[in-house]
Amino acid sequence: MSEVLALKYRPQSFEEVVGQNQTVESLRAALDNGTLGHALLLCGTRGTGKTTTARIIAKELNQSFPEIYENWEKRHHLVLTEIDAASNTGVDNVRELIESIRYATQGHRVVVLDEAHMLSKNAFNALLKTLEEPPPRVTFILLTTEPHKLLDTVKSRCQIYEFHEVEQQTLEAYYEHIMELEGVKADVKAAALKANGSVRDGLSILQKVLSGEQEADNSKQYFELVGAIYSQDVATALQLTSELRKAEEARVIIQTLEKWFYWASVENFGQKTPIREFFDGDNRLEFDLAHLQRLFDRCLDIERNFTATPNAKIVLEMGILKLSL
């Protein structure tokens, strides 16, 4: 079985991080100038490089310890601790962590808290003092997809770096490069579209191609669904949704619709997007912006409803009805 692409091509340096140039430059400058804080918050959507970047920061902080830095693959465990905050949410977990970093170790210790927003309020309160005044040569890196759920007192103690969805063209170029290295021809455009700005999600799609699975390009179905919703053709919209459900999760369908309504909106201002190819011969597309904004806002409401009930099918279909009326 071939090695998983997301692991095989995981960036090992700042130069290799995909689509986060401004954020990476800011981090590199802080490291070079010695102004990097002892508590960092890396926030942004899934699959955009937060964990990878945290590991690169840990490596760079250990440059002055050649016995660790030059043998990073073998010795990183001595200085890098990664904790899934979703599974270690309590005060006792945090107290154990604080106790473990009190004692000096060789190198610069880095603690990465993934899904940091999942920590309980009491756990965060127990961590606050240590975030503010950690032991020497200790850096905390908090990762989250939902920074709004973090306590303001926590965010105020961190340097914040945002990771954005990666642009379509950047993803296509990156996936094209990966497929060339693998010696495989694949529809990287379709993978980039379905990735929705996530480098990792697109690599997972291409992994299926390497495994012999045929990843269906359902762009045309989405084009038709958007058209049916826009023109309030309820029956066609529900039929197309039913077809898409065979290949896509309900939440993914709504998230993809958000992207399509966004693309249609910016096309009004002459910005070329992936939907342009579906309109032959049109150099500029024009839509009812107010209508598109309503549809986009309704998608956001529908997406929030998925957390209110386990019945995703009902949420999706009722949502499509709401969009189409």
C-alpha positions as CSV (number, residue, x, y, z in Angstrom):
1,M,0.0,0.0,0.0
2,S,1.3,3.4,-0.9
3,E,2.3,5.9,1.8
4,V,-0.4,8.4,2.8
5,L,0.1,11.5,0.7
6,A,-0.7,13.9,3.6
7,L,2.1,12.3,5.6
8,K,4.6,11.7,2.8
9,Y,4.4,15.4,1.7
10,R,3.9,17.0,5.1
11,P,6.0,20.2,5.0
12,Q,9.2,20.1,7.0
13,S,10.1,23.8,6.7
14,F,8.4,27.1,6.5
15,E,9.2,27.2,2.7
16,E,7.1,24.1,2.2
17,V,3.9,25.3,3.9
18,V,1.2,25.8,1.3
19,G,-0.8,29.0,0.8
20,Q,0.0,30.7,4.1
21,N,2.8,33.1,2.9
22,Q,1.9,36.1,5.1
23,T,1.4,34.1,8.3
24,V,4.7,32.1,7.7
25,E,6.6,35.3,7.0
26,S,5.3,36.8,10.3
27,L,6.4,33.7,12.2
28,R,9.8,33.6,10.6
29,A,10.4,37.3,11.3
30,A,9.4,36.8,15.0
31,L,11.8,33.9,15.3
32,D,14.6,35.7,13.6
33,N,14.1,38.9,15.7
34,G,13.7,37.0,18.9
35,T,10.2,38.5,19.4
36,L,8.2,35.2,19.3
37,G,6.0,35.0,22.3
38,H,6.0,32.2,24.8
39,A,2.3,31.5,24.0
40,L,1.0,31.3,20.5
41,L,-2.5,30.8,19.1
42,L,-2.7,29.4,15.6
43,C,-6.3,29.5,14.4
44,G,-8.1,28.8,11.1
45,T,-10.1,26.2,9.2
46,R,-9.2,22.5,9.2
47,G,-6.4,21.2,7.0
48,T,-4.7,24.5,6.4
49,G,-1.4,23.7,8.1
50,K,-1.7,24.7,11.8
51,T,-0.3,21.5,13.3
52,T,2.4,21.2,10.7
53,T,3.5,24.8,11.3
54,A,3.5,24.2,15.1
55,R,5.9,21.4,14.6
56,I,8.1,23.5,12.4
57,I,8.2,26.2,15.0
58,A,9.2,23.7,17.6
59,K,12.1,22.6,15.4
60,E,13.2,26.1,14.7
61,L,13.2,27.0,18.4
62,N,15.7,24.2,18.9
63,Q,18.3,25.4,16.4
64,S,20.6,26.4,19.2
65,F,20.5,22.7,20.4
66,P,22.3,20.9,17.6
67,E,22.1,17.5,19.3
68,I,18.3,17.8,19.0
69,Y,17.9,20.0,15.9
70,E,20.2,18.0,13.7
71,N,18.5,14.7,14.7
72,W,15.0,16.1,14.8
73,E,13.2,12.9,13.5
74,K,14.8,10.8,16.2
75,R,14.9,13.3,19.1
76,H,11.9,15.7,18.7
77,H,10.0,13.7,21.3
78,L,12.4,15.0,23.9
79,V,11.1,18.6,23.5
80,L,7.8,18.4,21.6
81,T,4.6,17.4,23.5
82,E,1.3,17.3,21.5
83,I,-1.9,17.0,23.4
84,D,-5.4,16.6,22.0
85,A,-7.4,19.0,24.2
86,A,-10.6,17.4,23.1
87,S,-9.7,14.2,25.0
88,N,-7.9,15.9,27.9
89,T,-10.3,18.6,28.8
90,G,-10.2,18.7,32.6
91,V,-8.3,20.5,35.3
92,D,-6.4,17.4,36.4
93,N,-5.0,17.0,32.8
94,V,-3.8,20.6,32.8
95,R,-2.2,20.2,36.3
96,E,-0.3,17.2,35.2
97,L,0.9,19.1,32.2
98,I,2.0,22.1,34.2
99,E,3.8,19.8,36.7
100,S,5.6,18.0,33.8
101,I,7.1,21.2,32.4
102,R,8.4,22.6,35.7
103,Y,11.7,20.7,35.5
104,A,14.4,21.8,33.1
105,T,15.0,19.6,30.1
106,Q,17.6,19.6,27.3
107,G,16.5,21.9,24.5
108,H,13.5,24.2,24.1
109,R,10.3,22.6,25.3
110,V,7.2,23.1,23.1
111,V,3.7,22.1,24.2
112,V,1.0,22.0,21.4
113,L,-2.6,21.9,22.5
114,D,-4.8,20.8,19.6
115,E,-8.5,21.7,19.5
116,A,-7.7,24.1,22.4
117,H,-11.2,25.5,22.5
118,M,-12.4,22.1,23.9
119,L,-10.6,22.7,27.2
120,S,-13.1,23.3,30.1
121,K,-13.3,26.8,31.6
122,N,-11.7,25.5,34.8
123,A,-8.9,23.9,32.9
124,F,-8.1,27.2,31.1
125,N,-8.2,29.1,34.4
126,A,-5.6,26.6,35.7
127,L,-3.5,27.2,32.7
128,L,-3.6,31.0,32.6
129,K,-0.8,31.7,35.1
130,T,1.5,29.3,33.2
131,L,0.7,30.8,29.9
132,E,1.5,34.2,31.3
133,E,4.8,33.2,33.0
134,P,6.0,29.8,31.7
135,P,9.2,28.3,32.9
136,P,12.4,29.2,30.9
137,R,12.6,27.7,27.4
138,V,9.0,26.6,27.3
139,T,6.5,27.7,24.6
140,F,2.8,26.9,24.4
141,I,1.1,26.7,21.0
142,L,-2.6,26.5,21.0
143,L,-4.4,25.3,17.9
144,T,-8.1,25.9,17.2
145,T,-10.7,26.0,14.4
146,E,-13.0,28.0,16.7
147,P,-11.1,30.8,18.3
148,H,-14.4,32.5,19.3
149,K,-14.8,29.8,21.9
150,L,-11.6,30.6,23.7
151,L,-11.7,32.8,26.8
152,D,-10.7,36.4,26.1
153,T,-8.2,36.1,29.0
154,V,-6.5,33.3,27.1
155,K,-6.4,35.0,23.8
156,S,-5.0,38.2,25.4
157,R,-1.9,36.1,26.6
158,C,-1.2,34.8,23.1
159,Q,0.3,36.0,19.9
160,I,-2.3,35.2,17.3
161,Y,-1.6,33.9,13.8
162,E,-4.4,33.2,11.4
163,F,-4.5,30.4,8.8
164,H,-6.8,31.0,5.9
165,E,-8.4,28.7,3.3
166,V,-6.0,28.1,0.5
167,E,-6.9,29.6,-2.8
168,Q,-8.1,27.4,-5.6
169,Q,-5.2,28.1,-8.0
170,T,-2.6,27.5,-5.3
171,L,-4.2,24.1,-4.5
172,E,-4.3,23.1,-8.1
173,A,-0.6,24.0,-8.6
174,Y,0.4,22.1,-5.5
175,Y,-1.6,19.0,-6.3
176,E,-0.3,19.0,-9.9
177,H,3.2,19.0,-8.4
178,I,2.4,16.1,-6.1
179,M,0.9,14.0,-8.9
180,E,3.9,14.7,-11.0
181,L,6.2,13.4,-8.2
182,E,3.9,10.3,-7.9
183,G,3.9,9.8,-11.7
184,V,0.1,9.7,-11.8
185,K,-2.4,11.6,-13.9
186,A,-5.3,12.9,-11.9
187,D,-8.0,15.6,-12.2
188,V,-6.4,18.0,-9.7
189,K,-8.9,20.7,-10.5
190,A,-11.8,18.6,-9.2
191,A,-9.8,17.7,-6.1
192,A,-9.0,21.4,-5.5
193,L,-12.7,22.3,-5.9
194,K,-13.8,19.6,-3.4
195,A,-11.0,20.5,-1.0
196,N,-12.8,23.8,-0.1
197,G,-9.5,25.4,0.8
198,S,-8.1,22.5,2.9
199,V,-4.8,21.2,1.7
200,R,-5.3,17.9,3.6
201,D,-8.8,17.3,2.3
202,G,-7.6,17.5,-1.3
203,L,-4.7,15.2,-0.6
204,S,-7.2,12.7,0.8
205,I,-9.2,12.9,-2.4
206,L,-6.0,12.3,-4.5
207,Q,-5.1,9.4,-2.2
208,K,-8.3,7.6,-3.4
209,V,-7.0,8.1,-7.0
210,L,-3.7,6.4,-6.1
211,S,-5.7,3.6,-4.5
212,G,-7.6,3.0,-7.7
213,E,-10.8,4.6,-6.7
214,Q,-12.5,6.9,-9.1
215,E,-13.3,10.2,-7.4
216,A,-16.5,11.6,-9.1
217,D,-16.4,15.2,-10.3
218,N,-19.8,16.5,-9.2
219,S,-19.2,20.1,-10.2
220,K,-21.9,20.0,-12.9
221,Q,-24.4,18.7,-10.3
222,Y,-23.6,21.6,-8.0
223,F,-23.9,24.0,-10.9
224,E,-27.4,22.6,-11.7
225,L,-28.3,22.7,-8.0
226,V,-27.3,26.3,-7.6
227,G,-29.3,27.2,-10.7
228,A,-32.4,25.3,-9.4
229,I,-32.1,27.1,-6.0
230,Y,-31.5,30.5,-7.6
231,S,-34.6,30.1,-9.8
232,Q,-36.7,28.6,-7.0
233,D,-37.2,25.2,-8.8
234,V,-37.9,23.2,-5.6
235,A,-38.5,19.8,-7.2
236,T,-35.2,19.9,-9.2
237,A,-33.3,21.1,-6.2
238,L,-34.5,18.3,-4.0
239,Q,-33.8,15.7,-6.8
240,L,-30.2,17.0,-7.3
241,T,-29.6,17.0,-3.5
242,S,-30.7,13.4,-3.3
243,E,-28.2,12.5,-6.0
244,L,-25.4,14.4,-4.3
245,R,-26.1,12.7,-1.0
246,K,-24.9,9.4,-2.5
247,A,-21.4,10.8,-2.6
248,E,-21.3,13.7,-0.2
249,E,-22.1,14.2,3.5
250,A,-25.0,16.6,4.2
251,R,-22.9,19.2,5.9
252,V,-20.4,19.2,3.0
253,I,-23.2,19.9,0.5
254,I,-24.2,23.0,2.4
255,Q,-20.6,24.1,2.8
256,T,-20.0,23.6,-0.9
257,L,-23.2,25.7,-1.7
258,E,-21.8,28.5,0.4
259,K,-18.7,28.5,-1.8
260,W,-20.7,28.5,-5.0
261,F,-22.8,31.5,-3.8
262,Y,-19.7,33.3,-2.8
263,W,-18.1,32.7,-6.2
264,A,-21.3,33.9,-8.0
265,S,-21.2,37.0,-5.9
266,V,-17.6,38.0,-6.7
267,E,-18.2,37.2,-10.4
268,N,-20.4,40.3,-10.4
269,F,-17.2,42.4,-10.0
270,G,-15.3,40.7,-12.7
271,Q,-13.3,38.4,-10.5
272,K,-12.8,35.1,-12.3
273,T,-13.8,32.0,-10.3
274,P,-14.2,28.3,-10.9
275,I,-17.8,28.7,-11.9
276,R,-16.9,30.8,-15.0
277,E,-16.2,27.7,-17.1
278,F,-19.9,26.6,-16.8
279,F,-21.0,29.8,-18.6
280,D,-19.6,29.5,-22.2
281,G,-18.4,32.7,-23.7
282,D,-19.2,35.1,-20.8
283,N,-16.4,37.3,-19.8
284,R,-18.4,38.7,-16.9
285,L,-21.3,37.2,-15.1
286,E,-24.0,39.2,-13.4
287,F,-26.4,37.9,-10.7
288,D,-28.8,39.5,-8.2
289,L,-26.4,40.2,-5.3
290,A,-29.1,40.7,-2.7
291,H,-30.6,37.3,-3.6
292,L,-27.1,35.6,-3.4
293,Q,-26.5,37.2,0.0
294,R,-29.7,35.9,1.3
295,L,-28.9,32.4,0.0
296,F,-25.4,32.5,1.5
297,D,-26.8,33.7,4.9
298,R,-29.4,30.9,4.9
299,C,-26.6,28.3,4.2
300,L,-24.8,29.5,7.3
301,D,-28.0,29.1,9.3
302,I,-28.5,25.6,7.9
303,E,-25.0,24.6,8.7
304,R,-25.5,25.6,12.4
305,N,-28.6,23.4,12.5
306,F,-26.5,20.3,12.0
307,T,-25.4,20.5,15.6
308,A,-29.0,20.7,16.9
309,T,-30.1,17.3,15.7
310,P,-28.5,14.0,14.6
311,N,-30.8,13.7,11.6
312,A,-28.6,15.3,9.0
313,K,-30.9,14.2,6.1
314,I,-33.8,16.2,7.5
315,V,-31.7,19.3,8.2
316,L,-30.3,19.2,4.7
317,E,-33.6,18.7,2.8
318,M,-35.5,21.2,4.9
319,G,-32.6,23.6,4.3
320,I,-32.8,23.1,0.6
321,L,-36.5,23.8,0.8
322,K,-35.8,27.0,2.6
323,L,-33.2,28.0,0.1
324,S,-35.5,27.3,-2.9
325,L,-38.5,29.3,-1.6
